[in-house]
């Protein structure tokens, strides 16, 4: 359950940071909505990349645990 929350928080935070950066840059530079349209997909991509990395890490731990239990 903790791993699921970690995945969800990683994804939501990455999207929120991308959205926030885009919104702030648009507000500061007066370029609405260009930076928002640029940084929101970058945030989504970063979130998905974090989720994939965490899943690979968790799978490697699971496989190492199985090998240790089976004596490989």
N, C-alpha and C positions, 0 to 999 in steps of 0.2 A: 504494500500500500504506500509506503514511503517513497519507493521508486517512482510510482505513478504520479505522486504529487510533485516530485522533482522534475519529471518530464513536463508536466503541465505548467509549472512555474517557469521553467526555462523557456518554453515556447511563448508564453504570455509576456514575460519580461522582455524578451528580444523584440517582439512585435511592438510593445509599448515604447521601448527605447528608440526604435527606428521611426515610429510615428512621432514621438516627441522631438527628436532631432529635426525631422523634416518640418514639423509645425513651427518650431522655434526659428529655424533658418528662414522660412517663408515670412514669418512675422518680422524678423529683424531686417531682412533684405527687401521685403515687399514684392516677392516673386510668386505669390500664391497661384496655383497649387504645385508648382514644379518640384520643389524639394520634398514636399510631402509625398508626391507620386514617385519620387526616386528612392527615398529612404524607407518607406513602408514595405515595399517588396524586399529591400535589403534586410530589413529586420525579420521578415518572414523567413527568408533564406537562412539567416543566421540562426534563428530558432530551430528550424528543421535540421540544420547541421549539428547543433548542440544535442538534439534528441537522438540523432543517428550515432553520434559519438558516445553518448551515455548508454545507448542500447548495446553497442559493441563492447564497451567496457564491462557492462553487466554480464553479457554473454561470456566474455573471457573469464570473468570471475567464476561463473557457474561451471564452465568446462574445467577450470583448474580444480575446483572443489570436487567435481566428479572424478577426475583423475586421481586425486589424493585419496578419496574414499575407496576406489577400486584398486589402488596400489600400482598404478601405471607410472 
